[in-house]
Amino acid sequence: MLTPPAALHALLFASGEPLEKKQIAKLLDIKEGDVALALKALADSLKGSGLVLVETESEVELRTAPEAAALVKKLRESELARDLGKASLETLAVIAYGTGTTRGEIDWVRGVNSSTSLRTLLLRGLIEGREDERDKRRIRYSLTTEAFGHLGIRSAADLPRAEELSAGAAAAIAEEAVPGDD
């Protein structure tokens, strides 16, 4: 069984984004006051590891240490220097024609996990993610103005066969979402 600091480390790593301290207390099944102790222990264990805890009054996030900035910058630059590749282009197309598409929908259309492609597109500023209003646990991805500029269009409606392909994608996703149709 994991200690609270080790469990906290796992949660922060897996989330990839800030977690509320109240949520951490619930997930670890500890008192909110004990979260501070777990945070202190984790922060101490991270010293010299290349990672740090960034903490606000209500949230905490696992980030790379400032000392690692030059290495992280080299990594990002090498990622941005490469061509997008087939997988990222497919993902971009699904988002472009889907207008407000979740990762699950992208994975379903492509038939494979799209996490890496989404990360690449997010890093390049070609897509953005917003919380799904119907389900706060999901993110809906859409093209940015940067993507439209690169594609030489003003809006998604200017994409080739936009109306036809958007309608087809929406119908296929809706058909798949119908419960009990196995």
Secondary structure, DSSP 8 states (H G I E B T S, - for coil): ---HHHHHHHHHHHH-S-EEHHHHHHHHT--HHHHHHHHHHHHHHHTTTTEEEEE-SSEEEEEE-GGGHHHHHHHHHHHHHS--HHHHHHHHHHHHHHSSEEHHHHHHHHTS--HHHHHHHHHTTSEEEEE-SS-TT-EEEEE-HHHHHHHT-SSGGGSTTHHHHHHHHHHHHHHHH-TT--
